Amino acid sequence: MATIRFGFGRLNFRLLKGRSFLLLKLIAVVFAVLLFCEFLIYYLVIFQCNWPKVKTSAYDSEQETHGTVLKAIFLADTHLLGEVRGHWLDKLRREWQMERAFQTALWLLQPEVVFILGDIFDEGKWSSSQAWADDVARFQKMFRHPPHVQLKVVAGNHDIGFHYQMDTYRIKRFEKVFNPERLFSWKGINFVMVNSVALEGDGCDICSGAEAELMEISHKLNCSREHFPLYRTSDANCSGEDAAPPEERSIPFKERYDVLSREASQKLLWWFQPRLVLSGHTHSACEVLHGAGIPELSVPSFSWRNRNNPSFIMGSMTPTKYALAKCYLPLEDTVLITYCGAAGFLVVIILVDLGLLASPFLLGCKLLRKFKTV
């Protein structure tokens, strides 16, 4: 009897040891996949991005050029979900993606200033006071930054509403959180943040005030940033892997909804004659030349919610020159495929442990022996 009990005890110990080893293997795989997909992949991808070099003339000393170059990041359309349309899982997934991407970019690239070109929130145009406060708190956590890094934000239609929705209350609420300054200067470079939602041209009080303010600072402009793109008929001439899908590029844009009106665009170009215009809103990339060769760059969305391959723009700027480069974030498909592959691998481990599937290693050894025998 003692021998039988001892035998059963050893058997139970082996089973327990085997199950514990299986559990450790499963935990190790899950931990490794989570670590890669939620942390390491951002470092691996963004590490490949480099600041563009500003072309200098033979008369510019290397030390002077290095000292005056401003490193700026431009991103757009984060669309933090609100309490009405925001599913908790969508919030968790996409906001974690943006937070990790932003924090990784700050750590690896060390920018001096970051511009967000509108539509920070998805429901700012109708959110209640409490919902607005909650959204702002989430934004400040996600896009936290050290004191030496400046963060500048432009209002978008989802933040304060389209022209027919916006009012003084929404604008003041937005400006209370984000500095309302229209002109930002650093290292001899002037940036103008344009409330493009207010450029309706119908003479409303808000619109008239916005135009008067812009006219006052127009003589100081080097670069212009706004949410709405300047007027263009469509994205038909846009190209690149992060441009709009081919079937959407020829769809005509609606003035004052997809782009600024022709009149407002001409005013901005006439008043400021900028070296560069950056905009968001379309969620896709596009490069356009306006007037006498003034370039405009539409910045794609920063969120997986709006596109599979989000990105941001890196700008090296001096008072007279600039250079731009694009930095892509991890593809959402890559992360999903990795998770699916890991799930399949876990299933294989469990089936092998239960004896329902031959070990791939042993199967490979058998095939190799059979091949050598032949």
N, C-alpha and C positions, 0 to 999 in steps of 0.2 A: 504493500500500500504506500509506504514511504517513497519507494522508487517511482511509482506512478505519479504521486504528487510532485516529486522533484522534477519529473519529466515535463509535467504540465507547467510547472513554474518556469522552467527554462524556455518552453515554447512561448508562454505569455510574455516573457522578458524580450525574446527575439522579436515578437510581433510589435511590442511597444517600442522597441528600439528602431524597428523599421519604419513605423508610423512617424516617430519623432524625426527621423532622418528625412523622410518625405516632406514633412511640414517645414523643416529648415530649408530644404531645397526650394519649395514653393515660395516661402517668405523671401529668400535671397533673390529669386527671379523677379518677384513683384517689386521689391525694393530697388533693384538695379534698373528696371524699366521705368519706374516712377522718377528716379533720380535723373535718368537720361532725358525723358520726355518733358519733365517739368522744370529742370534746371540746366543740365549740361548742354542741351541742344541749343539754347540761346547763346551760350558762350562760344560754342563751336561755329555757329553761323555768323554772329556779329563780329567775331574775332577776324573774319576775313575782310571786313570793311576797313578802308583806309581813307584818311583825309586827303582830298584832292590838293594838288600843289598849284599855287598861283603862279602864272608865268610872269617872270620879272625881266626887266630890260637890263642891259649891260651897265646902266648907270645906277641901278638900285643896289645898295649894299645888302649882303645876305643877312646881317644882323638887324638892319632897319626893317627889312621885309618880314623877318620872323617875328619881330616885336609888334608889328602893326597888324598882323593877320588875326582876324577874329574867327573863331571856330563856332559855327552855329548849326543847330539841327532844326529842321522843319518837318513837322508831322501834322496830320489832319484827320478829322472825322473819327474821333474815338467813340462817340455815340454810347456813352455809359447808359445802360438801360434804367428805366424808372420803375415805379410801383405798378403802373398800369399794364404796360406791354412786356415787362421784364420777367421772364421765367427764371426761377432761382438757379437752375442748372446752367442756363445760357449766361447769366451774370457771372456765376462762379468760373465757368470755363474761359470765356472771352476776356473777362477783366483780369483774371490771373495771367493770361497770355500777354496782355498789354503791360501789366505791372512788371512781369519778369523781363519783357523785352526792353522796357524803358530803363529799369534799374541796371540791367546788364549793359545797355548802351552808355549810360552815364559812367559806369565803372571802367569800361574798356576804352571808350572814346574821349572821355574828359572834355565835353563841350563847355563853352563859356556861356552860351545862351541857347535856350530852346524856345521855339515858336510853335504854338498849336493854332492851326488855321481854321478854327470854328467847328461847330457841332461837337462840342465837348460832351454835351448831354443829349439824350435822345428825346426826353420829354420836358425840357425846360420851358417850352412854349405853353405848357398847360399844367405843370406840376404845382401842387399846393406848397405852402410855406414849409411844412414839415418834410414833405418829400424832397423839396429843393435842398433843405439843410442836410438830409441824409445823403443825397447824391453828391453834394459838395464835399462832405466828409469822406466819402469813398474816393472821390477824385484826388483829394489832398493826400490820402494814404497811398494810392497807386502811383501818383506822380510826385512823390516827395523828392526833394533834391537838397543838396548842401547849400549853405548860404552864399557861396561864391558863384553858384550857377543861377543865372537869371531865367525866369520862366515867364514868357509873354503870351497872352491869349487873345485871339480875335473872336468876336461874337459871330455865331452862325444862326441860320433860320431855326434850327432845333433848340437853340439856347434861348432866344427871345421871340421867336415866331417870325413868320413872313411879314411883309409890310402891313397886310390887313389884320394881323394878329398882334404885332408888337405894340407896346405902350410904354409910357414913362416908368411905370412900376417895374416891368420886366427888365428894362434896360438898367435902371438903378440897382435892381437886385443883382444883376450880373456884374455891374461895375463895382459893387460893394465888395465882392469876392475877388474879382480880377481888376487889377489897376486900370483905370479908364484912360490912361495916357494914350494919345494918338501918335505922338512922336517919341521915338526912343533912339538915342544916339550913344554910340560906343566906338572908341578907337577911330573917330573921325567918320564913321559910317552912320547915316541917318536912315531909320526904318519908320515907315508910317503904317500904322494899323488902321485899316479902313473898315468901318461898319457898313459893309456893302448892302445889308438888308435895308438901310435907310436911304439908299440911293435910288429911290423910286422915281424922283423927278416930278412929283405931283404938287410940290409946294407945301406939304404938310409941315407942322411945326418941328417935328423930329428931323425930317428930311432937310429942311432949311437950315436948322442948327448944325447938322452934320456937314452939309456942304460949306457953310461959312467957316467952320472949324478947319476943314481940309484946305480951303483957299488960303487961310491965314498961314498955314505951314507949308504950302506947296513949294516955296522957293528953297526949302531945305532938304528935299527928298533925294535919296539915292536909290532906295529899294522900297517896293510897296508890297504889302501883304493884306489879303482880304479873303473872305470865305468864298463868295461867288466868283467864278472866273469872269474875265472880261468877255465881251460879246464875241461869239463865233457861231457859225451856223450849225455845226455838229462836230463830232469827233472823227469825221471821215478821214482827216489827214493825220490822225494820231496813230502811232505804232509802238511796238514794244510788248514784252511779255506781260506787263502790268497795265496796258491800255485796256479800254473797254472791249468786250467781246466783239468779234467781227460783225456779228448780226446786229449789234446795237450802235455801231459807229456812224451809220448813215442816218439814224433817226434825228430829225431836226430838233434843235434846242428851242425851248420857249423862253423868250425874253422875260426878265424879272422873276423867273422861276428856276430855270436851269443855269442861266447865265445873266449877267447884268445887261441892261438895255444897251442898244447901240449908242444912244445919246450919253448915258452915264459913263460908258467905257471911253468915249471920245473926250469927255470932260476930264477924267482922271489922267489920261495920257497927255492931254493938252496942259493941264495944270502942273503936273509933276515931272513929265518927261523922264520917267525912271530908267535906271540901268537894267532893272530886273523886276518882274512881277511874279509873285507866288500866290497860289490860290488852292482851294480845296473843293468841297461840295459834290463833285461828280463821282468820287470814290475811285477814280481811275486816273492813270497818268496821261499827260499830253503836253507836248511842247509846241507853242504857237509863237509866230512873229507878228507883232502889231505895228502899224504905222511905219515909221522909218527904221524898222528892224529892232523894235523893242521886244525882248523875249519874255514870254510868260510860261511858267511851269506849273501845271496842275499836279498837286501832290496826292498820291493815292491814299486810301484809308489805312489807318494804323491797326485796324481791328480785323480779326478773323471773321467777325460777324458779317462784314461787308465784302471780303474777298479772301481767297485761299492763300494769296501771296502778298501780304501787306509789306510796306516798306516805309522808309523815311529818307529825307534828303539831307546830305551833309554839305555844308557850304564853308569854304575858306575865303574870307573877304578882306579886302583892304579898301581905303578910301577911293581908289581908282580902278581896281580890278576885282574879279571874283572867279572862283572855280567851284563847280558843283559835282557831286557824286551821289549815287543812290545806294542805299544799304537795305538789303532785303532781310526780312525776318524769316524764321522757320515756316515752312509750308504746313498748313493744318493737315493736309493729306499725309504728309510724312509721319506726323505724330499719330494719326489714326491707324495708319498701316502698321506702325511699330507696335501699337497696343494690340491690334488684331493678331499679328505674328506672335506676340508674347502669350496671348490667350491660347493660341493653338499649341504653342510649346508647352504650356502648363498642362493642357489636356493630354499631350503625349507622355509627359512625365508621370501623370496619374495612371494612365492606362498601362504603361510599362511596369509600374510598381504593383499594380493589381494582377499582372500576368495576362492581361487581355491583349497586349501588343508586344511583339518582340522588340528588344532593345535595338535601336538603330545602330549602336556601336557593335553589338554582337552580330547583327545581321550583316553589317559591312565586313566584319572579320570572316564570316562564313563565305561570303561571296568572293573575298580575296583569296581564301584558301582554295576554293573551287576553281578560280581562275588560274592559280598557280599549278594545280593538279592537271588541268587541261593543257 
